[in-house]
Amino acid sequence: MQFNGADYEDARDALRLSSQYLRVFMLMRDGMPRTLDEIASITGDPPASVSAQLRHMRKPRFGAHLVERDHLGHGLYRYTLIENTCPDLI
């Protein structure tokens, strides 16, 4: 996995971010819709980190998965991952 960003340092951040990504991905690949707080509660990762990892999942270098977002009201969303099973086609 190739993370980047203005404050990103590979030695400090690569293992932590890769682990977060995998925890969120392995949970969400069952296709069940969940809120950020639900995902965070299960994975133990902060909601802001969960949100960032869901955004990463949409990027080609992270698999170009479909992450659907349903508005539940009052700023609350529920997310569903639809796994890209043909990443070679991106």
ABEGO torsion letter per residue (X at the ends): XBBBEAABBAAAAAAAAAAAAAAAAAAAAAGBBBBAAAAAAAAGBBAAAAAAAAAAAABAAAGGBBBBBBBAEGGBBBBBBBBBABAAAX
